[in-house]
Amino acid sequence: MTLDRRTFLGTTAAMATTLAAPMVLAQDAGKPRVVVIGGGAGGATAARYIAKDSDGAIDVTLVEPTRTYFTCFFSNLYLGGFKEISDIGHTYGNLAAAGINVLHDWAVDVDRDAKTVTLASGTTLPYDKLILSPGIDFVDGAVEGWSVEAQNAMPHAYKAGSQSELLRAQLEAMPEGGTFAMVAPPNPYRCPPGPYERVSMVAHFMKENNPTAKIIVADPKPKFSKMALFQEGWNKHYPGVIDWIGEEFGGGNVSVDPANMTITIDGEETQVDVCNVIPAQKAGRIAEMAGVTDGNWAPVNPADMSARADADVYVLGDAAEQGDMPKSGFSANSQAKVCANAVRGALTGSKVFPAKYSNTCWSLIATDDGVKVGATYEPTDEKIASVDSFISETGEDSALRKATYEESEGWYTGMTTDMFGC
């Protein structure tokens, strides 16, 4: 399976054609209202498709606090020196020009009985359908010694933007022969291959700028996504640089001291120069405030991404507990299209098509050494279930790995165009 910008957008155009079936809406009726919270891969896509395919028949408001959205996907490539921060930043002007009411504000409360959203500015937004795509927050106390208050000393950089810039600056300031440490998260979390692509990109940066530096990874898991592919790549491109400490050797028994820049792994304290702490994760806070979470995540109905707690609330992307799909940008985009079709159908009487989902996660290990994993999915009564899957193989030749990386570049362009209309 290959995917480039033309293929991605062609698939999108075909789906848009099927979604644009005639709608039923009384001329003298007020427009139904959809509020979308979160302007990332799930929220921006859902808002754009509902507005576009309803041809203005639905009033769509997108609530997103940031004026420039930095994609988490490809943010590791910025750390590795393959991208500039501006390459992963996107604005909302095209969505506003398409008729979406874009509000740069924080959603601070949801009243499901009154069907209203309250913003930090004091504005109250009524809705007929509410779509939540708030991404992740971090589980308090997940890593002993670390809290959000310590993120300037030990950044997580798992929400892209200023945290990414901070971590990059810390890499650049590392002393010669210094030590970079990562605390990897437990399952489930945003972008399963993400921490290990990050390790690869940090190693690449060091190879170019600080070749005697070392990397320590403390991991509470016994294995991770694309493990064989990453370890093959690390041995090939960065031999002797990366010390991965998994569950068996105490990788889950970790504490940190941000004030003294130390990490303690299974009782052994190590002085480090940079420490990237990626804590355990949960659905963005607004999902909990809306009362649609059960534990750390928001369970959804697989056929349309509606919350199991409320049929008029939908949860997309990282915040959703939906089954076999990983928490990724591609997943959120795929779920958003299914959700948009369902919401438009419910509000206008237009045809709703059976749900189908897909995902691919690309990772860059070194220059032109790209790998991928992905699957297609269908809803069952219990979950979104994997139908078939694929993954890069160890031992692939350099031409195929380069083509895989180039495919990811095409996907990124197509993906962000699909999200932001640019």
C-alpha positions in Angstrom: 0.0 0.0 0.0 1.4 3.4 -1.0 0.0 6.8 -0.3 1.1 10.2 -1.7 -0.6 13.6 -1.7 -2.5 12.9 -5.0 -3.7 9.5 -3.7 -4.7 10.9 -0.3 -6.6 13.8 -1.8 -8.1 11.6 -4.5 -9.5 9.3 -1.8 -10.8 12.4 0.0 -12.5 13.8 -3.1 -14.2 10.4 -3.7 -15.5 10.3 -0.2 -16.6 14.0 -0.4 -18.6 13.1 -3.5 -20.5 10.3 -1.7 -21.0 12.5 1.4 -22.6 15.3 -0.7 -25.9 13.5 -1.2 -29.0 15.7 -1.2 -30.1 17.0 2.2 -33.5 17.7 3.6 -34.0 20.9 5.5 -37.0 23.1 5.8 -36.4 26.6 4.4 -38.0 28.4 7.2 -36.3 26.5 9.9 -33.2 27.9 11.8 -29.9 26.2 11.0 -29.0 23.3 13.3 -25.8 24.1 15.3 -22.7 22.0 15.6 -19.9 23.0 18.0 -16.5 21.4 17.6 -14.0 21.6 20.4 -10.4 21.1 19.4 -8.8 22.2 16.0 -6.5 19.3 15.3 -6.7 16.3 13.0 -10.1 15.3 14.3 -11.8 18.6 15.1 -10.6 20.6 12.1 -11.4 17.8 9.7 -14.9 17.3 11.2 -15.7 21.0 11.1 -14.5 21.4 7.5 -16.4 18.4 6.2 -19.7 19.3 8.0 -19.6 22.9 6.7 -18.5 21.9 3.2 -20.9 19.0 2.6 -23.9 20.6 4.2 -23.4 23.5 1.8 -24.0 26.0 4.6 -27.2 24.3 5.9 -25.5 23.7 9.3 -24.0 26.4 11.5 -20.5 25.2 12.5 -18.4 26.7 15.3 -14.8 25.5 15.9 -13.3 26.3 19.3 -9.5 26.2 19.4 -7.4 28.2 21.8 -4.3 28.5 19.5 -4.1 30.6 16.4 -1.3 28.5 15.0 -1.7 24.7 15.3 1.5 22.7 15.4 1.0 19.1 14.3 2.4 16.4 16.6 3.0 14.3 13.6 6.3 15.4 12.0 7.3 17.3 15.2 10.0 14.7 15.8 11.5 15.6 12.4 11.8 19.2 13.7 13.8 17.8 16.6 16.0 15.9 14.3 16.8 18.9 12.1 14.7 17.7 9.1 12.1 20.4 9.5 11.7 24.0 10.7 9.0 24.8 13.3 7.2 26.8 10.7 6.9 23.6 8.5 4.5 22.1 11.1 2.5 25.2 11.9 -0.9 25.8 10.4 -3.6 28.5 10.8 -7.3 28.6 10.5 -8.0 31.3 7.9 -9.2 29.0 5.2 -11.6 27.3 7.5 -13.0 30.7 8.5 -13.2 31.7 4.8 -15.2 28.5 4.2 -17.9 29.7 6.6 -16.8 28.1 9.8 -17.1 30.3 12.9 -13.5 29.9 14.3 -13.3 31.0 18.0 -9.8 31.1 19.5 -10.8 30.5 23.1 -10.8 27.8 25.8 -13.9 25.6 26.3 -14.3 25.4 30.1 -17.6 23.7 30.6 -20.3 21.6 28.9 -23.9 21.4 30.1 -25.3 18.4 28.3 -28.8 19.0 29.7 -29.0 22.5 28.4 -26.8 21.6 25.4 -24.4 24.5 25.8 -20.6 25.0 25.9 -19.2 27.8 28.0 -15.9 29.5 26.9 -13.3 31.1 29.1 -14.4 34.5 27.7 -17.8 33.9 29.2 -19.5 33.2 25.9 -22.1 30.4 25.9 -22.6 28.4 22.7 -25.8 26.4 22.2 -25.5 23.2 20.2 -27.6 20.5 18.6 -24.5 18.3 18.2 -21.2 18.6 20.0 -17.9 17.1 18.8 -15.0 16.8 21.2 -11.5 16.4 19.8 -9.4 17.7 22.7 -6.4 15.5 22.3 -4.6 14.4 25.5 -3.8 15.5 29.0 -1.4 13.9 31.4 -2.2 11.6 34.3 -1.2 13.4 37.6 1.7 11.6 39.4 2.4 9.2 36.5 6.1 9.8 36.8 7.4 10.3 40.4 9.0 13.7 40.8 7.5 15.2 37.6 4.4 17.4 37.1 3.3 19.9 34.5 5.0 22.6 36.6 8.3 20.9 35.8 7.8 20.8 32.0 10.2 23.7 31.4 13.1 21.8 33.1 12.0 18.4 31.7 9.8 18.9 28.7 7.2 16.4 27.5 7.0 17.9 23.9 4.0 15.6 23.4 1.9 18.7 22.6 3.7 20.2 19.7 4.8 23.9 19.5 6.6 25.7 22.3 7.4 22.4 24.0 9.0 21.2 20.8 11.0 24.4 20.5 12.1 24.1 24.1 13.3 20.5 23.7 15.2 21.4 20.5 16.9 24.3 22.3 17.9 21.9 25.1 19.4 19.5 22.6 21.4 22.3 21.0 22.7 23.4 24.4 23.8 19.9 25.5 27.5 19.7 26.5 29.8 17.6 24.4 29.4 13.9 25.4 26.3 14.7 27.4 23.4 12.4 28.2 19.8 12.6 26.9 17.2 10.6 28.9 13.6 9.8 27.9 10.9 8.4 30.2 8.6 6.6 27.8 4.8 6.3 28.5 2.7 3.2 29.3 0.0 2.1 26.9 -2.3 3.5 25.6 -0.9 6.8 24.5 -0.7 9.2 21.6 1.2 7.9 18.5 2.6 4.5 19.6 5.8 4.8 17.5 6.2 8.4 18.5 8.7 8.1 21.4 10.9 5.8 19.4 10.9 8.0 16.3 11.9 10.7 18.7 14.8 8.7 20.0 15.9 8.1 16.4 15.7 11.8 15.6 17.6 12.8 18.8 20.2 10.3 17.8 20.4 11.7 14.3 20.8 15.2 15.7 23.6 14.1 18.0 25.3 12.2 15.2 25.5 15.5 13.3 26.2 17.8 16.2 27.3 15.9 19.4 28.6 12.5 18.3 29.9 11.4 21.7 26.5 12.0 23.5 24.5 9.1 24.8 20.8 8.3 25.1 19.0 6.4 27.9 15.4 5.3 27.5 13.4 4.1 30.5 10.4 2.2 29.3 7.6 0.6 31.4 6.7 -1.7 28.5 8.3 -5.0 27.5 7.9 -4.1 23.8 6.8 -1.2 21.6 5.4 -0.4 18.1 7.9 -1.2 15.3 10.4 -2.5 17.8 12.3 -4.7 15.5 12.5 -2.0 12.8 13.7 0.7 15.3 16.3 -1.5 16.9 17.6 -2.6 13.5 17.9 1.1 12.5 19.5 2.1 15.8 22.1 -0.7 15.4 22.8 0.4 11.8 22.8 4.2 12.2 23.6 4.9 15.8 25.6 1.9 17.2 26.3 2.0 20.9 24.4 5.3 21.4 21.0 4.2 22.7 20.5 2.3 25.9 16.8 1.1 26.0 15.8 -0.2 29.4 12.5 -2.1 29.2 10.2 -3.4 31.8 12.3 -6.5 32.5 15.2 -4.4 33.7 13.3 -1.8 35.7 12.3 0.6 33.0 8.9 1.2 34.8 10.5 1.9 38.2 11.5 5.5 37.5 11.6 8.8 39.3 13.1 12.1 38.2 14.4 15.2 40.0 14.0 18.2 37.7 15.8 20.6 40.1 19.0 18.5 40.0 18.5 17.0 36.6 18.7 13.4 37.6 16.8 10.3 36.7 16.6 7.2 38.9 15.9 3.9 37.2 15.3 0.9 39.4 17.3 2.5 42.2 20.2 3.7 40.1 20.5 7.5 39.9 22.0 9.1 36.8 22.9 12.7 36.1 21.5 13.8 32.8 21.7 17.0 30.6 18.3 16.7 29.0 15.3 14.7 30.2 12.2 14.2 28.0 9.4 12.9 30.3 6.4 11.5 28.4 3.9 10.7 31.1 0.9 8.4 31.1 -2.0 10.1 29.2 -5.8 10.6 29.4 -8.4 12.3 27.4 -8.3 16.1 27.2 -9.9 17.7 30.3 -13.0 19.0 28.5 -14.1 15.4 27.8 -14.1 14.6 31.5 -15.9 17.9 32.3 -18.6 16.9 29.7 -19.1 13.7 31.6 -18.4 11.3 28.7 -15.3 9.6 30.1 -15.1 6.3 31.8 -11.7 6.2 33.5 -9.0 7.9 31.4 -10.8 7.8 28.0 -14.2 8.4 26.4 -15.9 5.3 25.2 -17.6 5.8 21.8 -20.0 3.9 19.6 -17.9 2.4 16.7 -20.5 3.1 14.0 -20.4 6.9 14.3 -18.0 8.0 17.1 -20.8 9.2 19.3 -20.2 9.0 23.0 -21.7 6.0 24.7 -22.8 8.4 27.5 -24.7 10.8 25.1 -25.8 10.3 21.5 -25.5 14.1 20.8 -21.8 14.2 21.8 -19.1 12.8 19.6 -15.5 12.1 20.6 -12.7 11.9 18.1 -9.0 11.0 18.0 -6.7 10.6 21.0 -9.4 11.2 23.6 -11.6 8.3 22.4 -11.7 4.8 23.6 -12.8 3.0 20.5 -11.0 -0.3 20.1 -8.2 -1.4 17.9 -7.3 1.9 16.2 -4.2 3.6 17.6 -4.2 7.2 18.8 -2.8 9.0 15.8 -3.4 11.9 13.5 -4.4 9.7 10.7 -6.9 7.8 12.9 -8.5 11.1 14.1 -8.8 12.3 10.5 -10.5 9.0 9.5 -12.8 9.1 12.4 -13.7 12.7 11.7 -15.0 11.9 8.3 -17.2 9.1 9.6 -18.5 11.5 12.4 -19.1 14.3 9.9 -21.2 12.1 7.7 -23.2 10.9 10.7 -23.8 14.4 12.1 -24.8 15.8 8.8 -27.2 12.9 8.3 -28.8 13.4 11.7 -29.2 17.1 11.3 -30.3 17.3 7.6 -31.8 13.9 6.8 -29.1 13.2 4.2 -27.8 9.7 3.6 -25.4 8.2 6.1 -22.9 5.7 4.7 -21.4 2.7 6.5 -18.4 3.5 8.6 -14.9 2.5 7.4 -11.7 3.6 9.0 -8.0 3.5 8.2 -4.7 4.5 9.7 -1.0 4.6 8.8 1.9 5.7 11.0 5.2 6.6 9.3 8.4 6.9 11.2 11.8 8.3 10.2 14.8 6.5 11.6 17.6 8.3 9.7 18.0 10.2 6.5 15.8 8.5 3.9 15.2 5.5 6.2 11.4 5.5 6.6 9.2 2.7 8.0 5.4 2.4 8.4 2.7 0.4 10.0 -1.1 0.6 9.4 -4.4 -1.1 9.1 -8.0 -0.8 7.9 -10.9 -1.1 10.4 -14.6 -1.7 10.5 -17.1 -1.2 13.4 -18.5 -4.1 15.4 -21.0 -3.8 18.2 -18.2 -3.8 20.7 -15.4 -1.8 19.1 -13.7 -0.5 15.9 -12.0 -3.7 14.9 -8.9 -4.2 12.7 -9.7 -6.0 9.4 -6.2 -6.2 7.9 -2.8 -4.7 8.6 0.6 -4.1 7.2 4.1 -3.2 8.4 7.5 -2.5 6.9 9.9 -5.4 7.1 13.4 -5.6 8.5 16.1 -5.8 5.9 14.4 -3.7 3.3 16.6 -2.1 0.7 17.5 1.6 0.9 15.4 2.5 -2.2 12.2 1.2 -0.5 13.0 2.9 2.7 13.5 6.2 0.9 10.2 5.7 -1.0 8.5 5.1 2.3 9.8 8.4 3.7 8.8 10.3 0.5 5.3 8.7 0.9 5.1 10.2 4.4 5.9 13.6 3.0 3.1 13.3 0.5 0.7 12.2 3.1 1.6 15.1 5.4 0.8 17.6 2.6 -2.5 15.8 1.8 -3.4 15.4 5.4 -2.9 19.1 6.4 -4.8 20.2 3.3 -7.6 17.9 4.3 -7.7 19.4 7.8 -7.2 23.1 7.0 -8.3 23.5 3.4 -5.0 24.8 2.2 
